[in-house]
Amino acid sequence: MKRYSALVRVGLLIMLQLRMGTIVNFLGNIIYIIIIYNLWKSIFLSSGSDVVNGMTFADTMVYLVLASALFYAMEGYLVWRTHHDILSGQIILDLIKPVGYMSYQYFSLIGDIIFNFVTTFIPTFIIVCFLSNFAIPLGLNLLFFLLSVVLAVGIHFCIDFFVGTICLYTQSVWGVNIMKEVVVLLLSGAVIPINFFPEPLKSIVMYLPFQAIYNAPLQQLINAGLPAAERLSMLATQLLWVAVLFVLSRVFWRKSVKIITVNGG
């Protein structure tokens, strides 16, 4: 574990050196929140009702603001890192390290995610609690939320690693990554709460892994009336997706690594 903890520590130190990036992300998040506030305010005004699909405007804003903060906290740009490593030839040096490439990438990202979570999500969560007059419960749900976030990070990592591996075949990952971002953000509930999806689509989305990245942790956090059995069921579903996606991404990587072509380095 010493080598893995060293990778996490290095990731934290690198993020501490990139303070301007943290400030830019924070400002970008504020701008995004302002945009969605005005957008959803217009949606609720045009609906003529205080409750739409079981959510008030305040509920919707709490959900979307926290989803935005969680997105920035979990975004490690793994696909772009893998793309850069392949094109620059750095991947050859990574492959001969005494750590598997997948493990190396995962633990390198953990430091980034911890830093982003502390500097982005936690301040946003505190502000939301004050502005909503502590509408979010502060109890055992926080523990379930943290466990859910850990599993969500695993799901998000496996999806990104799978997409990054595609670069071995295409030598370019821009289009594939943009498509992945759109699909994940839409079907995870990060852009539009899943409660607003039409019923057939909503049922389908709940069987996909994407909702387990943002929707599941947020439901654990903000849904005070969620029974313990349902909370455990959501965690079990996330754990299942972690296992399935880990196997798929690892098998795909082992098959794809045999065709590595280095253009630089």
C-alpha positions as CSV (number, residue, x, y, z in Angstrom):
1,M,0.0,0.0,0.0
2,K,3.0,2.3,0.4
3,R,3.3,2.8,-3.4
4,Y,-0.4,3.5,-3.7
5,S,-0.4,6.0,-0.9
6,A,2.6,7.7,-2.5
7,L,0.6,8.1,-5.7
8,V,-2.3,9.7,-3.8
9,R,0.1,12.0,-2.0
10,V,1.8,13.0,-5.3
11,G,-1.6,13.8,-6.7
12,L,-2.5,16.0,-3.8
13,L,0.8,17.9,-4.0
14,I,0.3,18.4,-7.8
15,M,-3.1,19.9,-7.1
16,L,-1.8,22.2,-4.4
17,Q,0.6,23.6,-7.1
18,L,-2.2,24.2,-9.5
19,R,-4.2,26.6,-7.3
20,M,-5.2,28.8,-10.3
21,G,-7.0,25.8,-11.9
22,T,-9.0,25.3,-8.6
23,I,-10.0,29.0,-8.7
24,V,-11.1,28.7,-12.4
25,N,-13.1,25.6,-11.6
26,F,-14.8,27.4,-8.7
27,L,-15.7,30.4,-10.8
28,G,-16.9,28.2,-13.7
29,N,-19.1,26.3,-11.2
30,I,-20.6,29.6,-10.0
31,I,-21.4,30.7,-13.6
32,Y,-23.0,27.4,-14.3
33,I,-25.1,27.7,-11.1
34,I,-26.3,31.1,-12.2
35,I,-27.3,29.8,-15.6
36,I,-29.3,26.8,-14.3
37,Y,-30.9,29.0,-11.7
38,N,-32.4,31.3,-14.3
39,L,-33.2,28.4,-16.6
40,W,-35.1,26.3,-14.0
41,K,-36.8,29.4,-12.6
42,S,-38.3,30.0,-16.0
43,I,-39.3,26.4,-16.3
44,F,-41.2,26.5,-13.0
45,L,-42.8,29.8,-13.8
46,S,-44.0,28.5,-17.1
47,S,-45.4,25.4,-15.5
48,G,-47.8,27.4,-13.3
49,S,-47.2,25.0,-10.4
50,D,-44.9,25.0,-7.4
51,V,-44.3,21.3,-7.7
52,V,-43.2,19.7,-10.9
53,N,-42.6,15.9,-11.1
54,G,-42.6,15.7,-7.3
55,M,-39.9,18.4,-6.9
56,T,-40.2,22.0,-5.9
57,F,-37.9,24.7,-7.3
58,A,-35.9,24.7,-4.1
59,D,-35.5,20.9,-4.3
60,T,-34.4,21.1,-7.9
61,M,-31.8,23.8,-7.3
62,V,-30.3,21.9,-4.3
63,Y,-30.1,18.8,-6.4
64,L,-28.5,20.5,-9.4
65,V,-26.1,22.7,-7.4
66,L,-24.8,19.7,-5.5
67,A,-24.7,17.6,-8.7
68,S,-22.5,20.3,-10.4
69,A,-20.2,20.5,-7.4
70,L,-19.9,16.7,-7.3
71,F,-19.1,16.7,-11.1
72,Y,-16.2,19.1,-10.6
73,A,-15.0,17.1,-7.6
74,M,-14.9,13.8,-9.5
75,E,-13.6,15.1,-12.8
76,G,-10.0,13.9,-13.2
77,Y,-9.7,14.2,-17.0
78,L,-8.5,10.6,-17.1
79,V,-9.4,10.2,-20.8
80,W,-7.3,13.2,-21.8
81,R,-4.4,12.0,-19.6
82,T,-4.4,8.6,-21.3
83,H,-4.7,10.3,-24.7
84,H,-1.6,12.4,-23.9
85,D,0.4,9.4,-22.5
86,I,-0.3,7.4,-25.7
87,L,0.6,10.2,-28.2
88,S,3.7,11.4,-26.2
89,G,5.0,7.9,-25.6
90,Q,4.8,8.3,-21.8
91,I,2.7,5.2,-21.6
92,I,5.7,3.0,-22.3
93,L,7.4,4.4,-19.2
94,D,4.2,3.9,-17.2
95,L,3.9,0.3,-18.3
96,I,7.3,-0.7,-16.9
97,K,6.5,0.8,-13.5
98,P,6.1,-1.8,-10.6
99,V,2.4,-0.9,-10.5
100,G,-0.3,-2.0,-13.0
101,Y,-1.2,0.8,-15.4
102,M,-4.9,0.7,-14.3
103,S,-4.0,0.9,-10.6
104,Y,-1.4,3.6,-11.3
105,Q,-4.0,5.8,-13.0
106,Y,-6.6,5.1,-10.4
107,F,-4.5,6.0,-7.4
108,S,-3.0,9.0,-9.2
109,L,-6.5,10.3,-9.6
110,I,-7.5,9.7,-6.0
111,G,-5.3,12.6,-4.8
112,D,-7.0,14.9,-7.4
113,I,-10.5,13.8,-6.4
114,I,-9.8,14.3,-2.6
115,F,-8.5,17.8,-3.2
116,N,-11.4,18.7,-5.5
117,F,-13.9,17.3,-3.1
118,V,-12.5,19.3,-0.2
119,T,-12.1,22.5,-2.1
120,T,-15.2,22.3,-4.3
121,F,-18.0,20.1,-3.0
122,I,-17.7,20.7,0.8
123,P,-17.8,24.5,0.5
124,T,-20.7,24.3,-1.9
125,F,-22.5,21.9,0.4
126,I,-22.0,24.2,3.4
127,I,-23.3,27.2,1.4
128,V,-26.4,25.2,0.2
129,C,-27.1,24.1,3.8
130,F,-27.2,27.7,5.0
131,L,-29.2,29.0,2.0
132,S,-31.7,26.2,2.3
133,N,-32.0,26.7,6.1
134,F,-30.5,23.3,6.6
135,A,-33.1,21.5,4.6
136,I,-30.6,18.7,4.0
137,P,-30.5,16.3,6.9
138,L,-27.2,16.0,8.8
139,G,-27.1,12.5,10.2
140,L,-26.4,8.9,9.1
141,N,-27.2,9.9,5.5
142,L,-23.8,11.6,5.4
143,L,-22.1,8.2,6.0
144,F,-24.2,6.6,3.3
145,F,-23.4,9.5,1.0
146,L,-19.6,9.2,1.5
147,L,-19.8,5.4,0.8
148,S,-21.8,6.0,-2.3
149,V,-19.3,8.6,-3.5
150,V,-16.5,6.2,-3.1
151,L,-18.3,3.6,-5.3
152,A,-19.4,6.4,-7.8
153,V,-15.7,7.3,-8.2
154,G,-15.0,3.7,-9.1
155,I,-17.8,3.6,-11.7
156,H,-16.7,6.9,-13.2
157,F,-13.1,5.8,-13.3
158,C,-13.9,2.5,-15.1
159,I,-16.0,4.3,-17.7
160,D,-13.2,6.9,-18.3
161,F,-10.5,4.2,-18.4
162,F,-12.5,2.2,-21.0
163,V,-13.0,5.3,-23.2
164,G,-9.3,6.3,-22.8
165,T,-8.3,2.8,-24.0
166,I,-10.2,3.4,-27.2
167,C,-7.4,5.9,-28.1
168,L,-5.1,3.0,-28.7
169,Y,-7.2,2.3,-31.8
170,T,-8.2,5.8,-32.9
171,Q,-5.1,7.8,-31.9
172,S,-7.6,10.5,-31.1
173,V,-10.2,10.5,-28.4
174,W,-11.8,14.0,-28.7
175,G,-15.1,12.9,-30.4
176,V,-15.5,9.7,-28.3
177,N,-14.9,11.6,-25.1
178,I,-17.3,14.4,-26.0
179,M,-20.0,11.8,-26.7
180,K,-19.2,10.0,-23.4
181,E,-19.5,13.3,-21.5
182,V,-22.9,14.1,-23.0
183,V,-24.3,10.6,-22.3
184,V,-23.0,10.4,-18.7
185,L,-24.1,13.9,-17.8
186,L,-27.6,13.4,-19.3
187,L,-28.3,9.9,-18.1
188,S,-26.7,10.4,-14.7
189,G,-29.1,13.1,-13.6
190,A,-26.3,15.7,-13.4
191,V,-27.9,18.1,-15.9
192,I,-31.6,17.2,-15.6
193,P,-32.9,15.4,-12.4
194,I,-34.0,11.9,-13.3
195,N,-37.5,12.7,-11.8
196,F,-38.1,14.9,-14.8
197,F,-37.5,12.1,-17.3
198,P,-40.5,10.6,-19.0
199,E,-41.5,7.3,-17.4
200,P,-40.2,4.8,-20.0
201,L,-36.8,6.5,-20.2
202,K,-36.7,6.9,-16.4
203,S,-37.2,3.2,-15.9
204,I,-34.4,2.4,-18.4
205,V,-32.0,4.9,-16.9
206,M,-32.3,3.4,-13.5
207,Y,-30.9,0.1,-14.8
208,L,-27.9,1.8,-16.3
209,P,-24.6,2.5,-14.5
210,F,-24.7,6.3,-15.2
211,Q,-27.3,7.1,-12.6
212,A,-25.1,5.5,-10.0
213,I,-22.4,8.2,-10.5
214,Y,-24.4,11.3,-9.4
215,N,-28.0,10.5,-8.8
216,A,-27.4,7.7,-6.3
217,P,-25.0,9.6,-4.0
218,L,-27.3,12.7,-4.1
219,Q,-30.4,10.6,-3.2
220,Q,-28.4,9.2,-0.3
221,L,-27.6,12.8,0.8
222,I,-30.8,14.8,0.3
223,N,-33.6,12.2,0.6
224,A,-34.2,12.1,4.3
225,G,-37.1,9.6,4.1
226,L,-35.1,7.0,2.2
227,P,-35.4,3.6,4.1
228,A,-32.3,1.9,5.3
229,A,-33.1,-1.1,3.1
230,E,-33.3,1.1,0.0
231,R,-30.0,2.8,0.9
232,L,-28.3,-0.5,1.2
233,S,-29.8,-1.7,-2.0
234,M,-28.5,1.4,-3.8
235,L,-25.0,0.8,-2.4
236,A,-25.2,-2.9,-3.5
237,T,-26.2,-1.8,-7.0
238,Q,-23.3,0.6,-7.2
239,L,-20.9,-2.1,-6.0
240,L,-22.2,-4.5,-8.7
241,W,-21.6,-1.9,-11.4
242,V,-18.1,-1.3,-10.0
243,A,-17.3,-5.0,-10.3
244,V,-18.9,-5.3,-13.8
245,L,-17.2,-2.2,-15.3
246,F,-13.9,-3.1,-13.7
247,V,-13.8,-6.5,-15.3
248,L,-14.9,-5.1,-18.7
249,S,-12.4,-2.2,-18.7
250,R,-9.5,-4.5,-17.5
251,V,-10.3,-7.2,-20.1
252,F,-10.5,-4.5,-22.8
253,W,-7.2,-2.9,-21.7
254,R,-5.3,-6.3,-21.7
255,K,-6.5,-7.0,-25.2
256,S,-5.8,-3.4,-26.4
257,V,-2.4,-2.9,-24.9
258,K,-1.0,-5.5,-27.3
259,I,-1.5,-3.0,-30.2
260,I,0.3,0.0,-28.7
261,T,1.9,2.3,-31.3
262,V,4.1,5.0,-29.9
263,N,4.3,8.2,-32.1
264,G,6.6,10.2,-29.8
265,G,8.5,9.9,-26.5
